[in-house]
């Protein structure tokens, strides 16, 4: 691209960003913290050796745990960060990560967030379940079990319209499929009580039927976007929203018994959805904020990319996605993510809290960004540590 055209494009993006900020409700909540000063590296080398990957992941986790995030630890943004740290705790020989998670959970008395039905407040339960799996103390999941038993005894019966005041009582937005289902399925696996899994699958089916677009093979964020369109006329499919859903398959499928009749349906949907996401990956590896109008949002976005990367690598590692097809995409995404990790461990280019594509400040940290990177990195570490087997897809 000629230099003057590039300058014009940057100027137009700056103007668009200013108008977007003014025109939209603030995408981040008032408690969103300010970013530390930014720094950057030019063309960092790829991080492909397992020892190098582990060192990078530990640096990201150390930064995240040291950062004074003012949100409550059960907030979904921080809970995503803890999910990533928990994945790293299963890989790193350092005891620091498991210890930090135990301290967080003990401070919470192992309780979920304050809204009993809201999926966002169920996410922290996934970390409690993983701690329980490592330490086998029943008290670690007792409050979670009591909370979910109360929901089973009095389930929400509202429809799936994403409107107040009932919004949040059921999984009316696509992000919710990452936040809650793996907690329900994990509790079923931990206790042997099938009711938790059947509740999850029933609610999953309802949300999937409501938000999955079979023509585009993507998920709309919620029903308010059914009739909205991007500037280029395309339907609005938010990158991170779809990232939440694709990553959710990687978190629920290990918890569903191999002989469960719904498992093949979920695997088939995951494969179809993943293939579509792969088709939309830009050449530089980073998906943009909008999947179908990437030119309107020219900067790569790392949180959605990390979630896609995690799902691709998990699918390859577990024989659900074809290695030859998906490994190049997963590794291209990984290399691009690594290029946006600062030397101190902070991940940049994370779109702040929101619900749709928009232009954003590039150096604003978010716990869910680093958490998604950690989830991706643990699976990439496994992918690059395990040679392809002759029978693997």
C-alpha positions in Angstrom: 0.0 0.0 0.0 1.5 3.5 -0.9 2.6 5.5 2.1 0.0 8.3 1.5 -2.8 5.8 1.3 -1.7 4.2 4.6 -1.6 7.6 6.3 -5.1 8.3 5.0 -6.4 5.0 6.3 -4.9 5.7 9.7 -6.4 9.1 9.8 -9.8 7.8 8.8 -9.5 5.1 11.5 -8.7 7.7 14.1 -11.8 9.8 13.1 -14.0 6.7 13.1 -12.7 5.7 16.5 -13.5 9.2 18.0 -17.0 9.1 16.5 -17.6 5.5 17.7 -16.6 6.4 21.2 -19.0 9.4 21.2 -21.8 7.6 19.5 -21.9 4.3 21.5 -22.6 3.6 25.1 -19.3 3.1 26.9 -18.2 -0.5 26.2 -16.3 -0.8 29.4 -17.7 -0.6 32.9 -16.7 2.3 35.2 -14.5 -0.1 37.1 -12.4 -0.8 34.1 -8.8 0.0 35.1 -6.4 2.3 33.3 -3.6 0.8 31.3 0.0 1.0 32.3 2.4 2.8 29.9 2.7 0.9 26.7 5.9 -0.6 25.2 6.4 -2.6 22.1 8.8 -4.9 20.4 9.4 -4.9 16.7 9.1 -8.3 15.0 9.7 -10.5 18.0 10.9 -14.1 17.2 8.4 -16.9 17.2 8.0 -18.8 20.5 7.6 -22.4 19.4 9.9 -24.4 21.8 8.0 -25.9 24.7 10.4 -24.4 27.3 10.0 -21.0 25.7 6.3 -21.3 25.6 6.1 -22.2 29.3 8.4 -19.3 30.2 6.2 -16.9 28.3 3.0 -18.2 29.9 4.6 -17.9 33.4 5.5 -14.3 32.6 1.9 -13.5 31.5 0.4 -15.2 34.6 2.9 -13.5 36.9 1.9 -10.1 35.4 -1.8 -10.9 35.7 -1.6 -12.0 39.3 0.5 -9.0 40.3 -1.8 -6.5 38.6 -4.1 -4.7 41.0 -7.3 -5.4 39.2 -10.1 -3.6 41.2 -12.9 -5.9 40.2 -14.2 -8.6 42.6 -12.5 -12.0 42.0 -15.8 -13.6 41.0 -16.3 -11.1 38.2 -16.3 -12.9 34.9 -13.4 -10.9 33.5 -11.1 -12.0 36.4 -12.7 -15.5 36.5 -11.5 -15.9 32.9 -8.0 -14.9 34.0 -8.1 -17.5 36.8 -9.3 -20.1 34.3 -6.1 -19.5 32.4 -3.9 -19.5 35.5 -5.6 -22.8 36.5 -4.7 -24.3 33.2 -1.1 -23.2 33.7 -1.1 -24.7 37.2 -1.5 -28.1 35.6 1.5 -27.5 33.3 4.0 -25.4 35.3 6.2 -27.1 38.0 5.9 -23.9 40.1 3.5 -24.2 43.0 2.8 -20.4 42.9 -0.2 -20.7 40.6 -2.1 -23.3 42.5 -1.3 -21.5 45.7 -2.6 -18.1 44.3 -5.9 -19.8 43.2 -6.4 -21.5 46.6 -5.9 -18.1 48.3 -8.5 -16.5 46.0 -11.0 -19.3 46.5 -10.6 -19.3 50.3 -11.1 -15.6 50.4 -14.4 -16.2 48.5 -15.3 -19.0 50.8 -15.7 -21.0 47.6 -18.9 -19.0 46.6 -20.0 -17.9 43.2 -20.8 -14.4 42.2 -23.8 -12.6 43.8 -26.4 -13.2 41.0 -27.7 -16.7 41.4 -28.9 -17.3 37.9 -26.4 -15.2 35.9 -23.9 -17.2 33.8 -21.2 -14.6 34.3 -21.2 -15.3 38.1 -20.9 -19.1 37.5 -17.6 -18.9 35.6 -15.4 -18.8 38.8 -16.9 -22.2 39.7 -14.8 -23.8 36.9 -11.7 -22.9 38.8 -13.1 -24.2 42.0 -13.9 -27.5 40.3 -10.3 -27.8 38.9 -8.9 -27.1 42.4 -11.2 -29.7 43.8 -9.9 -32.2 41.1 -6.4 -31.5 42.3 -7.0 -31.4 46.1 -10.1 -33.6 46.5 -11.7 -31.6 49.4 -15.5 -31.8 49.2 -15.9 -28.3 50.9 -14.4 -26.8 47.7 -17.5 -27.5 45.7 -20.1 -27.5 48.5 -21.3 -23.9 47.9 -21.4 -24.4 44.2 -23.5 -27.5 44.6 -25.9 -25.8 46.9 -26.2 -22.9 44.4 -26.9 -25.2 41.4 -29.3 -27.3 43.4 -31.3 -24.2 44.2 -31.5 -23.5 40.4 -32.6 -27.0 39.6 -35.3 -26.7 42.2 -36.6 -23.4 40.7 -35.3 -23.0 37.2 -35.9 -19.8 35.3 -38.7 -20.0 32.8 -38.3 -16.8 30.9 -37.7 -16.7 27.1 -34.4 -16.0 25.5 -35.0 -12.4 24.5 -32.1 -10.3 25.7 -34.1 -7.6 27.5 -34.4 -6.3 31.0 -35.4 -7.2 33.7 -35.1 -10.9 32.9 -31.8 -10.6 30.9 -29.3 -12.9 32.5 -31.8 -15.3 34.1 -31.1 -17.7 31.2 -28.3 -17.9 28.6 -29.6 -15.2 26.3 -26.2 -14.0 25.0 -23.5 -16.1 23.3 -20.8 -15.3 25.8 -22.8 -17.2 28.4 -22.0 -20.5 26.7 -18.4 -20.0 27.9 -19.3 -18.7 31.4 -21.7 -21.4 32.7 -22.0 -24.7 30.8 -18.6 -26.1 31.8 -19.4 -25.3 35.4 -22.6 -27.4 35.2 -20.9 -30.2 33.3 -17.9 -30.1 35.6 -20.1 -30.4 38.7 -21.8 -33.4 37.1 -18.5 -35.0 36.4 -17.2 -34.3 40.0 -20.4 -35.6 41.7 -21.8 -38.2 39.3 -25.1 -36.4 39.4 -26.5 -36.5 35.9 -29.1 -33.8 36.6 -26.4 -31.0 36.3 -25.3 -32.2 32.9 -28.9 -32.7 31.6 -29.8 -29.1 32.7 -26.7 -27.8 30.9 -27.5 -29.6 27.7 -31.1 -28.5 27.7 -30.2 -24.9 28.2 -27.3 -25.2 25.7 -29.7 -26.5 23.0 -32.0 -23.6 23.6 -29.3 -21.0 23.3 -27.7 -22.7 20.3 -31.0 -22.9 18.5 -31.6 -19.2 19.2 -28.2 -17.7 18.3 -26.5 -20.0 15.8 -26.8 -18.8 12.2 -26.7 -21.9 10.0 -26.1 -19.9 6.9 -23.1 -18.1 8.2 -22.1 -20.9 10.6 -21.5 -18.3 13.3 -23.2 -17.1 16.5 -24.9 -13.8 16.9 -24.2 -12.1 20.2 -27.9 -11.9 21.2 -31.2 -11.3 19.5 -30.8 -7.5 19.3 -28.3 -8.1 16.5 -30.6 -10.3 14.3 -31.6 -7.4 12.1 -28.6 -5.1 12.5 -25.9 -4.9 9.8 -22.3 -3.8 9.4 -21.4 -0.8 7.2 -20.7 -3.2 4.4 -24.1 -4.8 4.6 -23.0 -8.0 6.3 -24.5 -9.4 9.5 -22.8 -8.5 12.7 -20.7 -11.3 14.1 -18.5 -10.2 16.9 -15.1 -11.9 17.1 -14.8 -12.3 20.8 -18.4 -13.4 21.2 -17.7 -16.2 18.7 -14.5 -16.9 20.5 -16.3 -17.5 23.7 -18.5 -20.0 22.1 -15.8 -21.9 20.1 -13.7 -22.1 23.3 -16.7 -23.3 25.2 -16.8 -26.5 23.2 -13.2 -27.2 24.2 -14.3 -26.8 27.9 -17.5 -28.9 27.8 -16.6 -31.8 25.5 -14.0 -33.3 27.9 -16.8 -33.4 30.5 -19.5 -35.2 28.4 -19.3 -39.0 28.5 -18.2 -40.6 25.3 -21.4 -42.6 25.0 -23.8 -39.7 25.6 -26.2 -39.4 22.7 -25.7 -35.7 22.3 -21.9 -35.8 22.1 -21.7 -36.5 18.4 -24.1 -33.6 17.7 -21.9 -31.2 19.7 -18.7 -32.5 18.0 -20.3 -32.0 14.5 -21.4 -28.5 15.4 -17.9 -27.7 16.8 -16.3 -28.9 13.6 -18.6 -27.0 11.3 -18.2 -23.8 13.4 -14.4 -24.1 13.6 -14.1 -24.6 9.9 -16.0 -21.3 9.3 -13.8 -19.4 11.8 -10.7 -20.8 10.1 -11.9 -19.5 6.7 -12.2 -16.0 8.2 -8.7 -15.8 9.7 -6.7 -12.9 8.2 -3.3 -13.5 6.8 -1.5 -12.0 9.8 -3.1 -14.5 12.1 -5.2 -12.0 14.2 -9.0 -12.0 13.7 -10.5 -8.5 13.7 -13.3 -7.3 16.0 -15.8 -7.9 13.3 -15.7 -11.3 11.5 -17.5 -10.2 8.4 -16.4 -6.5 8.1 -12.8 -6.7 9.1 -11.8 -3.6 7.0 -13.9 -1.4 9.2 -11.9 -2.4 12.3 -8.3 -2.7 10.9 -6.5 -3.6 14.1 -6.1 -7.2 15.1 -7.9 -8.2 18.4 -6.1 -10.6 20.7 -8.8 -11.8 23.1 -11.0 -13.3 20.4 -7.9 -14.6 18.6 -6.7 -16.3 21.8 -10.0 -18.0 22.3 -10.0 -19.3 18.7 -6.4 -20.4 19.0 -7.2 -22.3 22.2 -10.2 -24.1 20.6 -8.2 -25.0 17.5 -5.3 -26.4 19.4 -7.5 -28.3 21.8 -9.4 -29.8 18.9 -6.2 -31.0 17.3 -4.8 -32.4 20.6 -8.0 -34.4 21.2 -8.5 -35.7 17.8 -11.6 -33.6 17.0 -10.1 -31.3 14.4 -7.8 -32.3 11.5 -4.2 -31.5 12.4 -3.0 -30.8 8.9 -5.9 -28.4 8.3 -6.0 -26.5 11.6 -2.4 -26.6 13.0 -1.2 -23.9 10.5 -4.1 -21.6 11.6 -3.5 -22.3 15.3 0.2 -21.6 15.0 -0.3 -18.5 12.9 -2.7 -17.2 15.6 -0.2 -18.1 18.3 2.7 -16.3 16.7 0.6 -13.2 16.3 -0.5 -13.3 20.0 3.1 -13.7 21.1 4.0 -10.6 19.2 1.5 -8.7 21.3 2.9 -9.8 24.7 5.0 -7.0 26.2 8.4 -7.9 27.8 6.7 -7.5 31.3 4.0 -10.0 30.4 1.1 -7.7 29.6 -1.0 -8.7 26.6 -2.0 -5.8 24.3 -4.6 -5.3 21.6 -7.4 -6.6 23.8 -10.9 -5.1 23.1 -12.3 -3.9 26.4 -15.6 -5.1 27.8 -18.4 -4.8 25.2 -20.9 -6.7 23.2 -20.1 -5.9 19.6 -17.3 -4.8 17.3 -15.8 -1.4 17.8 -12.5 0.5 17.5 -10.5 0.5 20.8 -7.4 1.7 22.6 -4.7 -0.9 21.9 -2.8 -1.0 25.2 -5.5 -1.5 27.8 -5.1 -4.7 29.9 -7.9 -7.1 30.6 -7.8 -10.2 32.7 -9.9 -12.2 30.2 -7.3 -11.4 27.5 -4.4 -12.9 29.5 -6.6 -15.7 30.7 -7.5 -16.6 27.1 -3.9 -16.4 26.1 -2.9 -18.8 28.9 -5.6 -21.3 27.8 -4.3 -21.0 24.2 -0.7 -21.4 25.2 -1.2 -24.5 27.3 -2.8 -26.2 24.4 -0.2 -24.9 22.0 2.5 -26.2 24.4 0.8 -29.6 24.2 0.5 -29.5 20.4 4.1 -28.7 19.9 5.3 -31.2 22.5 3.4 -34.1 21.0 4.4 -35.3 17.5 1.5 -36.2 15.2 0.4 -39.8 15.6 -0.2 -41.9 12.5 -3.9 -42.3 13.3 -4.6 -38.7 14.4 -6.9 -36.7 12.2 
